[in-house]
Amino acid sequence: MTTLDHKIDFAVVLSVTKANPNGDPLNGNRPRQNYDGYGEISDVAIKRKIRNRLQDMGEAIFVQSNDRKTDAYGSLRERADANAELEKILKSKTVSSDDFARIACREWLDVRGFGQVFAFKADKGAGVSVGIRGPVSIHTATSVDPIDISSMQITKSVNSEPGAAKGSDTMGMKHRVDKGVYIFYGSINTQLAEKTGFTNEDAEKFKQALVTLFENDASSARPEGSMEVHKVYWWKHKSKLGQYSSAKVHRSLVVEKRNQELGTFQENDFVIVPLDGLEVEIMDGQ
């Protein structure tokens, strides 16, 4: 496999229909919203979905959700200890950060893609504190228009404990975005790819994860079909440093409104402003 030899920029256009794309735990789990009223999905939430998709594709992932684990390990330390080479380093008197990073990047795709901070306490060894910078960077997703948030009170109609009085007890509130279109951007840096061993094949796997981002992602807050990827824009530069800055490439995706109605993909035109010598691959979401 060949280490990534060209810079990549990308953008993803997605829509939300009667769902909570990313709740804010500091605001009653209401959908995230900035001070101007535009909806947001954190980069952390997007990376979580990408990791889940890569897991579904059979890739080895280090940071796994407890409800999506594909192994028996209950913590990141246990998962690291399960690798014989890393366990040897963790139990040694001195830790080689370079060796630790090299082995971790080779073992897990999300580590060599997003990077990772390994901070484990000493356990009959020297302990470890290793930071890895990954080549894949992702922005916070922001809605094209300000979003409207609907809230409803929900109740339960069953008893949690035996002997409790029969009746409906208020459980809380449920929030959703009735309709919204979001865009997020990202880039893959070749200099960092050389350090982590991120390959051209890895980049293709990430691209496929973006195209299928919301497959197998349903929950009570995000019912099946309520989150949809419409377009993935993938710019492949012709050199390691790229012909243009990522900011200029991302700005080349222009949103033109067909009318003043808010919130659906069909009410907007997404136009690519050509950049000389840089072609874009446009894929429909699945």
One Martini backbone bead per residue (centre of mass of N, CA, C, O) as a GRO file, in nm:
protein
  286
    1MET     BB    1   0.098   0.035   0.019
    2THR     BB    2   0.043   0.381  -0.037
    3THR     BB    3   0.123   0.669   0.056
    4LEU     BB    4  -0.008   0.957   0.063
    5ASP     BB    5   0.048   1.182  -0.244
    6HIS     BB    6  -0.217   1.372  -0.193
    7LYS     BB    7  -0.420   1.615  -0.154
    8ILE     BB    8  -0.736   1.647   0.038
    9ASP     BB    9  -1.069   1.754  -0.023
   10PHE     BB   10  -1.394   1.802   0.149
   11ALA     BB   11  -1.761   1.758   0.116
   12VAL     BB   12  -2.084   1.760   0.299
   13VAL     BB   13  -2.428   1.697   0.222
   14LEU     BB   14  -2.703   1.725   0.454
   15SER     BB   15  -3.005   1.595   0.608
   16VAL     BB   16  -3.289   1.689   0.823
   17THR     BB   17  -3.578   1.490   0.955
   18LYS     BB   18  -3.709   1.474   1.239
   19ALA     BB   19  -3.434   1.535   1.418
   20ASN     BB   20  -3.138   1.476   1.628
   21PRO     BB   21  -2.816   1.521   1.529
   22ASN     BB   22  -2.701   1.698   1.804
   23GLY     BB   23  -2.689   1.700   2.125
   24ASP     BB   24  -2.693   1.920   2.415
   25PRO     BB   25  -2.612   1.852   2.745
   26LEU     BB   26  -2.619   2.176   2.836
   27ASN     BB   27  -2.932   2.190   2.675
   28GLY     BB   28  -3.132   1.940   2.710
   29ASN     BB   29  -3.060   1.805   2.421
   30ARG     BB   30  -3.056   2.007   2.219
   31PRO     BB   31  -2.996   2.111   1.933
   32ARG     BB   32  -2.745   2.247   1.795
   33GLN     BB   33  -2.674   2.609   1.835
   34ASN     BB   34  -2.612   2.912   1.745
   35TYR     BB   35  -2.648   3.259   1.793
   36ASP     BB   36  -2.785   3.270   1.484
   37GLY     BB   37  -2.956   2.978   1.451
   38TYR     BB   38  -2.760   2.767   1.362
   39GLY     BB   39  -2.686   2.459   1.297
   40GLU     BB   40  -2.503   2.184   1.468
   41ILE     BB   41  -2.221   1.953   1.420
   42SER     BB   42  -1.988   1.797   1.560
   43ASP     BB   43  -1.683   1.662   1.494
   44VAL     BB   44  -1.711   1.429   1.696
   45ALA     BB   45  -1.974   1.309   1.582
   46ILE     BB   46  -1.865   1.255   1.298
   47LYS     BB   47  -1.632   1.067   1.380
   48ARG     BB   48  -1.809   0.852   1.508
   49LYS     BB   49  -1.956   0.772   1.242
   50ILE     BB   50  -1.703   0.693   1.087
   51ARG     BB   51  -1.611   0.470   1.275
   52ASN     BB   52  -1.866   0.297   1.247
   53ARG     BB   53  -1.838   0.248   0.943
   54LEU     BB   54  -1.558   0.116   0.952
   55GLN     BB   55  -1.651  -0.118   1.124
   56ASP     BB   56  -1.865  -0.225   0.920
   57MET     BB   57  -1.610  -0.269   0.710
   58GLY     BB   58  -1.381  -0.422   0.905
   59GLU     BB   59  -1.224  -0.227   1.072
   60ALA     BB   60  -0.977  -0.122   1.285
   61ILE     BB   61  -1.079   0.017   1.604
   62PHE     BB   62  -1.009   0.194   1.892
   63VAL     BB   63  -1.261   0.395   1.918
   64GLN     BB   64  -1.523   0.247   2.086
   65SER     BB   65  -1.832   0.194   2.143
   66ASN     BB   66  -2.005   0.017   2.372
   67ASP     BB   67  -2.252  -0.050   2.155
   68ARG     BB   68  -2.003  -0.126   1.915
   69LYS     BB   69  -1.846  -0.359   1.995
   70THR     BB   70  -1.594  -0.615   1.863
   71ASP     BB   71  -1.508  -0.669   2.159
   72ALA     BB   72  -1.408  -0.737   2.517
   73TYR     BB   73  -1.328  -0.444   2.575
   74GLY     BB   74  -1.371  -0.177   2.834
   75SER     BB   75  -1.103  -0.027   2.728
   76LEU     BB   76  -0.832   0.129   2.598
   77ARG     BB   77  -0.619  -0.020   2.763
   78GLU     BB   78  -0.709  -0.309   2.693
   79ARG     BB   79  -0.671  -0.277   2.388
   80ALA     BB   80  -0.370  -0.217   2.401
   81ASP     BB   81  -0.279  -0.474   2.567
   82ALA     BB   82  -0.368  -0.683   2.336
   83ASN     BB   83  -0.108  -0.582   2.223
   84ALA     BB   84   0.194  -0.715   2.243
   85GLU     BB   85   0.377  -0.471   2.173
   86LEU     BB   86   0.240  -0.263   2.362
   87GLU     BB   87   0.263  -0.420   2.625
   88LYS     BB   88   0.571  -0.419   2.635
   89ILE     BB   89   0.598  -0.112   2.653
   90LEU     BB   90   0.414  -0.065   2.908
   91LYS     BB   91   0.616  -0.266   3.089
   92SER     BB   92   0.839  -0.089   3.063
   93LYS     BB   93   1.066   0.145   3.187
   94THR     BB   94   1.069   0.250   2.891
   95VAL     BB   95   0.933   0.478   2.648
   96SER     BB   96   0.865   0.466   2.301
   97SER     BB   97   0.690   0.685   2.121
   98ASP     BB   98   0.751   0.599   1.829
   99ASP     BB   99   0.682   0.299   1.857
  100PHE     BB  100   0.397   0.331   1.962
  101ALA     BB  101   0.284   0.493   1.721
  102ARG     BB  102   0.352   0.293   1.496
  103ILE     BB  103   0.179   0.054   1.601
  104ALA     BB  104  -0.095   0.200   1.628
  105CYS     BB  105  -0.120   0.286   1.329
  106ARG     BB  106  -0.106  -0.003   1.211
  107GLU     BB  107  -0.363  -0.120   1.372
  108TRP     BB  108  -0.538   0.164   1.347
  109LEU     BB  109  -0.726   0.365   1.146
  110ASP     BB  110  -0.812   0.605   1.337
  111VAL     BB  111  -0.524   0.678   1.424
  112ARG     BB  112  -0.402   0.736   1.130
  113GLY     BB  113  -0.630   0.953   1.078
  114PHE     BB  114  -0.704   1.127   1.361
  115GLY     BB  115  -0.565   1.027   1.590
  116GLN     BB  116  -0.408   1.018   1.935
  117VAL     BB  117  -0.437   0.992   2.291
  118PHE     BB  118  -0.199   0.841   2.507
  119ALA     BB  119  -0.303   0.800   2.863
  120PHE     BB  120  -0.125   0.601   3.087
  121LYS     BB  121  -0.076   0.452   3.364
  122ALA     BB  122   0.128   0.314   3.574
  123ASP     BB  123   0.206  -0.060   3.535
  124LYS     BB  124   0.498  -0.180   3.599
  125GLY     BB  125   0.596   0.092   3.465
  126ALA     BB  126   0.613   0.411   3.290
  127GLY     BB  127   0.405   0.465   3.121
  128VAL     BB  128   0.192   0.685   2.905
  129SER     BB  129   0.250   0.973   2.663
  130VAL     BB  130   0.085   0.989   2.350
  131GLY     BB  131   0.086   1.192   2.056
  132ILE     BB  132  -0.130   1.190   1.761
  133ARG     BB  133  -0.131   1.322   1.440
  134GLY     BB  134  -0.373   1.351   1.207
  135PRO     BB  135  -0.470   1.403   0.864
  136VAL     BB  136  -0.773   1.414   0.952
  137SER     BB  137  -0.993   1.688   0.906
  138ILE     BB  138  -1.288   1.833   1.080
  139HIS     BB  139  -1.564   2.012   1.067
  140THR     BB  140  -1.823   2.174   1.161
  141ALA     BB  141  -2.149   2.151   1.113
  142THR     BB  142  -2.362   2.367   0.908
  143SER     BB  143  -2.631   2.533   0.838
  144VAL     BB  144  -2.775   2.709   0.582
  145ASP     BB  145  -3.003   2.764   0.788
  146PRO     BB  146  -3.197   2.840   1.013
  147ILE     BB  147  -3.339   2.670   1.282
  148ASP     BB  148  -3.610   2.469   1.392
  149ILE     BB  149  -3.730   2.382   1.719
  150SER     BB  150  -3.887   2.099   1.847
  151SER     BB  151  -4.106   2.025   2.131
  152MET     BB  152  -4.170   1.742   2.357
  153GLN     BB  153  -4.359   1.569   2.578
  154ILE     BB  154  -4.273   1.280   2.769
  155THR     BB  155  -4.405   0.952   2.862
  156LYS     BB  156  -4.487   0.695   3.084
  157SER     BB  157  -4.688   0.361   3.105
  158VAL     BB  158  -4.491   0.230   3.318
  159ASN     BB  159  -4.346   0.045   3.569
  160SER     BB  160  -4.033   0.033   3.724
  161GLU     BB  161  -4.164  -0.068   3.994
  162PRO     BB  162  -4.286  -0.262   4.222
  163GLY     BB  163  -4.592  -0.122   4.357
  164ALA     BB  164  -4.650   0.104   4.192
  165ALA     BB  165  -4.827   0.343   4.083
  166LYS     BB  166  -5.054   0.380   3.847
  167GLY     BB  167  -4.916   0.556   3.564
  168SER     BB  168  -4.813   0.869   3.429
  169ASP     BB  169  -4.482   0.974   3.395
  170THR     BB  170  -4.274   1.217   3.362
  171MET     BB  171  -3.969   1.226   3.169
  172GLY     BB  172  -3.969   1.470   2.942
  173MET     BB  173  -3.782   1.585   2.663
  174LYS     BB  174  -3.818   1.630   2.303
  175HIS     BB  175  -3.600   1.700   2.028
  176ARG     BB  176  -3.614   1.877   1.700
  177VAL     BB  177  -3.555   1.887   1.352
  178ASP     BB  178  -3.762   1.922   1.094
  179LYS     BB  179  -3.558   2.095   0.898
  180GLY     BB  180  -3.229   2.046   0.731
  181VAL     BB  181  -2.916   2.183   0.604
  182TYR     BB  182  -2.585   2.051   0.589
  183ILE     BB  183  -2.226   2.141   0.623
  184PHE     BB  184  -1.908   1.976   0.571
  185TYR     BB  185  -1.554   1.983   0.621
  186GLY     BB  186  -1.231   1.864   0.477
  187SER     BB  187  -0.899   1.708   0.529
  188ILE     BB  188  -0.583   1.574   0.383
  189ASN     BB  189  -0.259   1.535   0.506
  190THR     BB  190   0.050   1.434   0.389
  191GLN     BB  191   0.255   1.481   0.619
  192LEU     BB  192   0.089   1.319   0.832
  193ALA     BB  193   0.062   1.059   0.665
  194GLU     BB  194   0.364   0.983   0.679
  195LYS     BB  195   0.369   0.944   0.994
  196THR     BB  196   0.112   0.724   1.007
  197GLY     BB  197   0.053   0.562   0.722
  198PHE     BB  198  -0.142   0.692   0.534
  199THR     BB  199  -0.335   0.587   0.262
  200ASN     BB  200  -0.498   0.566  -0.031
  201GLU     BB  201  -0.687   0.342   0.074
  202ASP     BB  202  -0.783   0.493   0.325
  203ALA     BB  203  -0.919   0.727   0.174
  204GLU     BB  204  -1.136   0.549   0.036
  205LYS     BB  205  -1.269   0.458   0.301
  206PHE     BB  206  -1.354   0.738   0.395
  207LYS     BB  207  -1.529   0.804   0.153
  208GLN     BB  208  -1.732   0.571   0.197
  209ALA     BB  209  -1.820   0.665   0.480
  210LEU     BB  210  -1.948   0.933   0.383
  211VAL     BB  211  -2.161   0.816   0.186
  212THR     BB  212  -2.259   0.612   0.452
  213LEU     BB  213  -2.294   0.765   0.734
  214PHE     BB  214  -2.620   0.667   0.819
  215GLU     BB  215  -2.565   0.382   0.834
  216ASN     BB  216  -2.648   0.225   1.112
  217ASP     BB  217  -2.774   0.508   1.296
  218ALA     BB  218  -3.016   0.448   1.449
  219SER     BB  219  -3.259   0.620   1.665
  220SER     BB  220  -3.478   0.790   1.857
  221ALA     BB  221  -3.349   1.068   1.745
  222ARG     BB  222  -3.272   0.890   1.463
  223PRO     BB  223  -3.448   0.782   1.245
  224GLU     BB  224  -3.493   0.606   0.984
  225GLY     BB  225  -3.421   0.850   0.727
  226SER     BB  226  -3.359   1.139   0.880
  227MET     BB  227  -3.067   1.091   0.767
  228GLU     BB  228  -2.889   1.248   0.481
  229VAL     BB  229  -2.682   1.195   0.214
  230HIS     BB  230  -2.634   1.375  -0.090
  231LYS     BB  231  -2.326   1.496  -0.095
  232VAL     BB  232  -1.990   1.433  -0.225
  233TYR     BB  233  -1.688   1.618  -0.216
  234TRP     BB  234  -1.377   1.541  -0.412
  235TRP     BB  235  -1.051   1.668  -0.382
  236LYS     BB  236  -0.766   1.610  -0.599
  237HIS     BB  237  -0.460   1.672  -0.588
  238LYS     BB  238  -0.126   1.692  -0.758
  239SER     BB  239  -0.007   1.729  -0.464
  240LYS     BB  240   0.096   1.747  -0.142
  241LEU     BB  241   0.018   2.066  -0.105
  242GLY     BB  242  -0.129   2.178  -0.333
  243GLN     BB  243  -0.279   2.428  -0.534
  244TYR     BB  244  -0.469   2.492  -0.284
  245SER     BB  245  -0.635   2.600  -0.040
  246SER     BB  246  -0.880   2.485   0.160
  247ALA     BB  247  -1.047   2.743   0.175
  248LYS     BB  248  -1.080   2.780  -0.133
  249VAL     BB  249  -1.210   2.509  -0.192
  250HIS     BB  250  -1.456   2.536  -0.002
  251ARG     BB  251  -1.563   2.805  -0.142
  252SER     BB  252  -1.639   2.661  -0.422
  253LEU     BB  253  -1.893   2.596  -0.255
  254VAL     BB  254  -2.213   2.702  -0.362
  255VAL     BB  255  -2.511   2.847  -0.235
  256GLU     BB  256  -2.830   2.842  -0.405
  257LYS     BB  257  -3.135   2.985  -0.388
  258ARG     BB  258  -3.456   2.935  -0.515
  259ASN     BB  259  -3.587   3.015  -0.236
  260GLN     BB  260  -3.724   3.102   0.094
  261GLU     BB  261  -3.730   2.831   0.171
  262LEU     BB  262  -3.666   2.607   0.435
  263GLY     BB  263  -3.457   2.293   0.476
  264THR     BB  264  -3.414   2.173   0.181
  265PHE     BB  265  -3.234   2.040  -0.071
  266GLN     BB  266  -3.429   2.122  -0.319
  267GLU     BB  267  -3.402   2.451  -0.239
  268ASN     BB  268  -3.104   2.401  -0.353
  269ASP     BB  269  -2.797   2.505  -0.500
  270PHE     BB  270  -2.489   2.329  -0.583
  271VAL     BB  271  -2.196   2.506  -0.665
  272ILE     BB  272  -1.906   2.484  -0.867
  273VAL     BB  273  -1.614   2.657  -0.867
  274PRO     BB  274  -1.373   2.665  -1.075
  275LEU     BB  275  -1.041   2.523  -1.061
  276ASP     BB  276  -0.746   2.535  -1.191
  277GLY     BB  277  -0.649   2.193  -1.207
  278LEU     BB  278  -0.918   2.113  -1.030
  279GLU     BB  279  -1.091   1.832  -0.954
  280VAL     BB  280  -1.425   1.696  -0.896
  281GLU     BB  281  -1.588   1.455  -0.703
  282ILE     BB  282  -1.932   1.348  -0.737
  283MET     BB  283  -2.144   1.211  -0.483
  284ASP     BB  284  -2.392   1.012  -0.387
  285GLY     BB  285  -2.577   0.915  -0.153
  286GLN     BB  286  -2.700   0.607   0.033
   0.00000   0.00000   0.00000
